[in-house]
C-alpha cells in the first residue's frame, strides 16, 4: 500500500516541459512554446510601456505628431545620405539630446537602440574588415603570407590584414544603423499610436489604409491574447517533455485554428460595422493644431539636416 | 529577411518604394473589386493574424527555433492581393512599433515579403495544383512547395538588394557606404540558409496548416475561389498591368549593363569602333538630344558625353558621386517613360474603342 502512495517516477523527473512559471532561477532551455508565450507577453508589455512614455510631458511628446513625423523622417533620409562618420556621429548625438529633452531615460534609450540591430550590423560587418573579404590598404597586418596565396580560383592576397577601408565601412554602417534605429525609436516612443496614424495622412496615405492599420493594431492584441491562451492551456495540461515534432504539430494546428478564428472574427466585425452604418468609406476626425513651437522645432531640425548634408558634401 | 535602415542606399530604398507603390495600387484595386466594403475587416484581421504568427517560435532540429511568415497559406485562404495588403500592414506595424525592419527600407521589405513572397508562392501553388481533386494529398504538398518557392524568391530579391550596395556604393577610397558585400557574397549567404532551413520551415508549416484545415475547416480553403467567382467581371486591363509590373521589376537591371546597346552607338562610339564617322551620320547626329539625355539629368544645362551615361559608369571604377547622380535619374527616366507610354496606349485604346472605362463599368 505504501508503495502505491509514493510519487510516480515520471512526476519527479526533471524536464524542460511543463509550466515553469514558478520555477526559481533560469530554466535550462525554454521550449519553443514557452519562448513564444514570453515573446508575446513582452510585445504587449512593450507597447503599453511605449504608450506610457508617449503620455509623459517632454519635447517630442508635445510636438504636433504631423510635424514630428515629417521632421524625424526627414532626419532619417539625411542619415541615409551622409558619408562622413563624424557627421553621422553628430546626428546620433542629436537623437540622444532629443531623447533627453523628451524625458526618456538615456540608459533605457541606448539599451533599446543598441541591443540587437546595430550589434547585429557589427557582426555582419566583421568579415568585411579583413583583406581576404574586401581588399584594401592594410591598417594592421595580422599574418604576412610572404607572397600571393590562391585557393583554387580565389586569391587570398599577400597577407591577412584589417584594412583601412574595411574598418571605415564597418564604422559607417554601424553608426548609420544605430542613428536610423534611434530616430525610429524616438518616433515610436513619443507618439501615441492613434496620433501617429492620423499623422500618416500628411504623407497622402489613403484613408482606407489608415483605417486598416488602426484596426490591425487593435486586433493584434486580441489575437495575441487568443494565441497566449491556446499556448498556456496546452502548457498547463502538459506533464514532462514534448518532442520538437509534437511541438511543431501543435504550433501548426494552433496557426490553423487561429486562422479560422480570425476569419470568423473578420466576418463578425464586418457585420457589426455594417450595422453601425459603415458604407466602405472611412471617416476620420482631425483635431491637430500646430503652434509656433512646432514650427520652430521643425525649422531647427531642417536646418540641422541641411547643415549636415552640406558639410558632408564639402568634407566628403 | 527584414532589412533594417542603414543597410540600403537611399537610391535603392527609393527605387524599391517606386516598385512597391504600383504593386500596392494593383493589390488595392483587386481587393476592392473582390471584397468591396468587406475588405477593411478582412485585411485588418488578416494582418493581425500574420503579425501574431510571425512571433510563433517553431522548434528546429538542433534545438534552435525559427519563425514562419505564413504568406502562402494566407494567400490561399484570403487571396494573394488581400495578403499583399495584410502583410504590408503587419510590416508597417513591426517597423514602426517594434523596430523590426527599417522605415526607409519599408519599400524594399514590403516588395520582398509582402508582394513577391505571397504572390509567387500562391501562383506556384495554383500552377502545380491545376487539375488536382479537392482534398487530394497533392494539394497540401504543392501548398508547401509554393510556400518554399515564394520564400526563396523573396530571399533572392533581398540578396540582390543587399548585394547591389556592395557593388555600387563606395566612398572615394573604396570603403563601403552601406551593406559592404557584393552579389557574389550576398546571394550564397542568403540563399544557403533560406533554401535549406528557412524555406523548409515555411513549407512544413504551410503543409501542416493546410492538412489541418482540410480536416477541420475545408470550406476556408475554397473561400477565396468562391468570393472571386462571385465578384468576377470583365477586366481587360489585367494583361497590360501584369506586363507593366514585370517590366518595372526588370527595369533596374539596365543599371548593371555595361557597354552600349548594339546599333545605338553615338558618333563617338562609331569613331572608336571603326575609326571614322560616316558623313550622313555625322550630319544628323545630335539634332535631337531629348529632355533627359542618356536617361540622366542635364548638368548645368549641358551634357558631357561619357560623364552621365550609365554605361561609362559601369566601365570606370564606380564612385559614389557618379552613382548618386545617375541612378535616381535612370529610375525617374524609366518611370516617366513608362507613364508616357502607358498613357499613350490608354488614349489610343479609348480612341479606337470609342468608350471610356467608366462607361464600360456602368454598362
Interface residues (C-beta under 8 A of the other chain):
Chain A: X29 X31 X32 X33 X35 X36 X39 X40 X43 X46 X47 X50 X73 X76 X77 X79 X80 X81 X83 X117 X120 X121 X124 X125 X128 X133 X134 X136 X137 X164 X165 X166 X168 X169 X170 X172 X173 X176 X177 X178 X179 X180 X181 X184 X185 X187 X188 X193 X196 X206 X208 X209 X211 X212 X213 X215 X216 X217 X219 X220 X222 X223 X224 X227 X244 X247 X248 X249 X251 X252 X253 X254 X255 X256 X257 X258 X259 X260 X262 X263 X265 X266 X267 X269 X270 X273 X274 X278 X279 X280 X282 X316
Chain B: X4 X5 X6 X7 X8 X9 X10 X13 X28 X36 X37 X38 X39 X40 X41 X42 X43 X44 X45 X46 X47 X48 X49 X51 X52 X53 X55 X56 X57 X58 X59 X60 X61 X63 X65 X68 X70 X73 X74 X77 X78 X85 X89 X90 X92 X93 X95 X96 X97 X98 X99 X102 X103 X104 X171 X172 X173 X174 X175 X176 X177 X178 X179 X180 X181 X185 X204 X205 X208 X209 X212 X213 X216 X217 X220 X223 X320
